[in-house]
Amino acid sequence: MKYDHIVVGGGTAGCIVAARLSEDPERSVLLLEAGPDYPDFNHLPEMLKLGWGTVNLEARAAGSPFNWSFTGIGTPEQGEPMPVPRGRVLGGSSAINGQTFIRGAPEDYDTWESFGNDGWGYVNCLPYFRRLENDADFHDDFHGTDGPVPVRHHQRETWPPSQEAFFQAATGIGYPFHPDVNNPEATGVSLRAENNIDGVRMSMALCYVDMARHRLNLTIRPNAQARRIVLDRDSTGSPRATGIEVESGGETFVVEGDEIILCTGAVGSPQLLMLSGIGPADQLRAHGIPVVVESPGVGQNMRDHPNVSVRYMVKEGVPQDPNGMRALRLRYTATGSDTPNDMILSPASLNTVVRDDNPAHTVNCGLYLAAGKGELRLESADPHLQPSMDYRYLDEDWDRQRLREAVRLCVSLLQHTAYDDIIDEITAPTAADLESNETLDAWLRRNISTSYHISGTCKMGPDDDAMAVVDTQLRVRGVAGLRVADASIMPDVVRANTNVTTMMIAERVSDFIKEGN
Ligand SMILES: Cc1cc2nc3c(=O)[nH]c(=O)nc-3n(C[C@H](O)[C@H](O)[C@H](O)COP(=O)(O)OP(=O)(O)OC[C@H]3O[C@@H](n4cnc5c(N)ncnc54)[C@H](O)[C@@H]3O)c2cc1C
């Protein structure tokens, strides 16, 4: 069987690309996903369905059936591997994530364009952000109201006391309130946008694939793990992707396609490229993989949002919030920074950090435009073994400086009178941790963690950027018939959680393909 398009990986991007391409009945589309699929909503496991409260955390826990349960290194001081959850189910990471729905800042996309990625500035991306969303609360030139992804905000009358206190503390010390977090002018305190309807996580399987399942030109094959891209040479001797070698039910098959679109995410896509002979030559040779195309940028430029949680215990009698509502975000510009809104504080009345069972309330302090970069490396030619991920958090002084400031700001907010009836004790960092820059750095190094926003490992870039893996139409350099379209192509990290940007990338590549580019 030969398809027009094989979409590999049914995560955020893959669900969108498969659904959009199959809108054209003349195109045959195969969607391959390593994890399971639940075509009937009534059979969707609770941990995938419910996006609020502790059940929200079960699917992403290490060892869950819907998590690849990777590990990485945050900093050398941590001594133990850091869990790196990624979704393994139709919907991918959108099926296990926190559903925060925030676009990057306009400047993020203008930065991408300034790197030579023509056509990726904010004005080019905005129509796609609008196309994908259905925002129930904000209706203006920046929002979409009829897209597949429903977006909601928690209104003030529903906030638990700790969220109300955060609002009062932050506005009380002078931060402005801009309700719409996705408005380009917004800064300060905003309502956190969420793709969740009445507690149900709206994954991209629900938002996009469900509306396409009836199409006879769309074939969905779950429980099918790609092992490598099949590459051939065209009449001029240049490499061309012709299919995918894939495991299903204990057997290995080759499926053929005119075009292969890798949507296996920022871990899976660089790994599959390298397993297929596309990547840094030294890494491929070290594992006995013949080099088809030397592409030194594969696995480099690994980006994330380093994140640390300030914790506190609440006084007896403070009402529990079983939904763990996260209604608000505080975005601000670090002192001395020329990149607006590079910092985000996110209060949560449940601990949403996977690696720690402490039931304290938290405020996550996130560095949303880190200067530091990590690296993903192939560790084996066996597709079942994960690549290594060294995040190298806090290597840059500028990153440490901004996070120290964020933690101190957070502590001062928690000491505001608005919290007088709520907080019993701030448990982390301790007064001793806060004593000096050195003690605080040591605390940061021990406690820094992932925001789960790995990206950038197959970055897009212009012809003269040797580290660019794909061009501006997301075609893999040096190989015909092959694209990468997922969080891995981001040339620089964005000042927001990465799901909406990945959706936008998927919407755009679908148009590139339909338009014949
Ligand atoms: C726990 C967690 C919480 C997060 N919270 C948020 C949030 O609140 N807001 C936000 O904006 N972002 C959040 N993110 C990040 C966001 O979900 C991701 O950036 C986004 O989903 C990435 O989309 P993707 O298509 O690149 O990859 P994914 O969605 O991860 O999709 C990759 C897909 O490919 C499949 N796959 C991988 N390898 C193979 C293979 N060899 N063969 C076949 N299939 C394969 C995987 O199973 C998966 O389905 C979170 C992520 C996680 C993990």
The ligand as an SDF file (V2000), in Angstrom:
LIG
                    3D

 53 58  0  0  0  0  0  0  0  0999 V2000
    3.3770   16.6640   31.1790 C   0  0  0  0  0  0  0  0  0  0  0  0
    3.3230   17.7520   30.1480 C   0  0  0  0  0  0  0  0  0  0  0  0
    2.6570   18.9390   30.4400 C   0  0  0  0  0  0  0  0  0  0  0  0
    2.6270   19.9620   29.5010 C   0  0  0  0  0  0  0  0  0  0  0  0
    1.8390   21.0480   29.7380 N   0  0  0  0  0  0  0  0  0  0  0  0
    1.6540   21.9510   28.7330 C   0  0  0  0  0  0  0  0  0  0  0  0
    0.6870   22.9800   28.8780 C   0  0  0  0  0  0  0  0  0  0  0  0
   -0.0360   23.0700   29.8700 O   0  0  0  0  0  0  0  0  0  0  0  0
    0.5640   23.8690   27.8510 N   0  0  0  0  0  0  0  0  0  0  0  0
    1.3460   23.8090   26.7390 C   0  0  0  0  0  0  0  0  0  0  0  0
    1.2190   24.6750   25.8670 O   0  0  0  0  0  0  0  0  0  0  0  0
    2.2520   22.8250   26.5820 N   0  0  0  0  0  0  0  0  0  0  0  0
    2.3820   21.8770   27.5260 C   0  0  0  0  0  0  0  0  0  0  0  0
    3.2330   20.8370   27.3280 N   0  0  0  0  0  0  0  0  0  0  0  0
    4.0150   20.8030   26.0810 C   0  0  0  0  0  0  0  0  0  0  0  0
    3.1620   20.4460   24.8650 C   0  0  0  0  0  0  0  0  0  0  0  0
    2.2080   19.4710   25.1920 O   0  0  0  0  0  0  0  0  0  0  0  0
    4.1030   19.9750   23.7580 C   0  0  0  0  0  0  0  0  0  0  0  0
    4.9800   21.0310   23.4140 O   0  0  0  0  0  0  0  0  0  0  0  0
    3.3780   19.5350   22.4960 C   0  0  0  0  0  0  0  0  0  0  0  0
    2.3990   18.5830   22.7790 O   0  0  0  0  0  0  0  0  0  0  0  0
    4.3920   18.9890   21.5120 C   0  0  0  0  0  0  0  0  0  0  0  0
    3.7260   18.4830   20.3930 O   0  0  0  0  0  0  0  0  0  0  0  0
    4.4810   17.5450   19.3690 P   0  0  0  0  0  0  0  0  0  0  0  0
    3.5120   17.2460   18.2810 O   0  0  0  0  0  0  0  0  0  0  0  0
    5.7660   18.1790   19.0100 O   0  0  0  0  0  0  0  0  0  0  0  0
    4.8630   16.2370   20.1830 O   0  0  0  0  0  0  0  0  0  0  0  0
    3.9220   15.2040   20.9200 P   0  0  0  0  0  0  0  0  0  0  0  0
    2.5960   15.8000   21.2060 O   0  0  0  0  0  0  0  0  0  0  0  0
    4.6990   14.6800   22.0570 O   0  0  0  0  0  0  0  0  0  0  0  0
    3.6670   14.0760   19.8440 O   0  0  0  0  0  0  0  0  0  0  0  0
    4.6100   13.1410   19.4170 C   0  0  0  0  0  0  0  0  0  0  0  0
    3.8380   11.8610   19.0820 C   0  0  0  0  0  0  0  0  0  0  0  0
    4.6660   11.0030   18.3450 O   0  0  0  0  0  0  0  0  0  0  0  0
    4.5310    9.6890   18.8500 C   0  0  0  0  0  0  0  0  0  0  0  0
    5.7830    9.0030   18.5350 N   0  0  0  0  0  0  0  0  0  0  0  0
    7.0170    9.2940   19.0160 C   0  0  0  0  0  0  0  0  0  0  0  0
    7.9150    8.4570   18.4720 N   0  0  0  0  0  0  0  0  0  0  0  0
    7.2400    7.6350   17.6350 C   0  0  0  0  0  0  0  0  0  0  0  0
    7.6220    6.5910   16.7690 C   0  0  0  0  0  0  0  0  0  0  0  0
    8.8930    6.1850   16.6480 N   0  0  0  0  0  0  0  0  0  0  0  0
    6.6700    5.9590   16.0370 N   0  0  0  0  0  0  0  0  0  0  0  0
    5.3690    6.3590   16.1240 C   0  0  0  0  0  0  0  0  0  0  0  0
    4.9540    7.3460   16.9420 N   0  0  0  0  0  0  0  0  0  0  0  0
    5.8800    7.9800   17.6770 C   0  0  0  0  0  0  0  0  0  0  0  0
    4.2980    9.8880   20.3290 C   0  0  0  0  0  0  0  0  0  0  0  0
    3.7250    8.7490   20.9190 O   0  0  0  0  0  0  0  0  0  0  0  0
    3.3880   11.1010   20.3210 C   0  0  0  0  0  0  0  0  0  0  0  0
    2.0380   10.7520   20.2020 O   0  0  0  0  0  0  0  0  0  0  0  0
    3.2870   19.7980   28.2460 C   0  0  0  0  0  0  0  0  0  0  0  0
    3.9400   18.6050   27.9560 C   0  0  0  0  0  0  0  0  0  0  0  0
    3.9460   17.5840   28.8760 C   0  0  0  0  0  0  0  0  0  0  0  0
    4.6400   16.2940   28.5310 C   0  0  0  0  0  0  0  0  0  0  0  0
  1  2  1  0
  2  3  1  0
  2 52  2  0
  3  4  2  0
  4  5  1  0
  4 50  1  0
  5  6  2  0
  6  7  1  0
  6 13  1  0
  7  8  2  0
  7  9  1  0
  9 10  1  0
 10 11  2  0
 10 12  1  0
 12 13  2  0
 13 14  1  0
 14 15  1  0
 14 50  1  0
 15 16  1  0
 16 17  1  0
 16 18  1  0
 18 19  1  0
 18 20  1  0
 20 21  1  0
 20 22  1  0
 22 23  1  0
 23 24  1  0
 24 25  2  0
 24 26  1  0
 24 27  1  0
 27 28  1  0
 28 29  2  0
 28 30  1  0
 28 31  1  0
 31 32  1  0
 32 33  1  0
 33 34  1  0
 33 48  1  0
 34 35  1  0
 35 36  1  0
 35 46  1  0
 36 37  1  0
 36 45  1  0
 37 38  2  0
 38 39  1  0
 39 40  1  0
 39 45  2  0
 40 41  1  0
 40 42  2  0
 42 43  1  0
 43 44  2  0
 44 45  1  0
 46 47  1  0
 46 48  1  0
 48 49  1  0
 50 51  2  0
 51 52  1  0
 52 53  1  0
M  END
$$$$
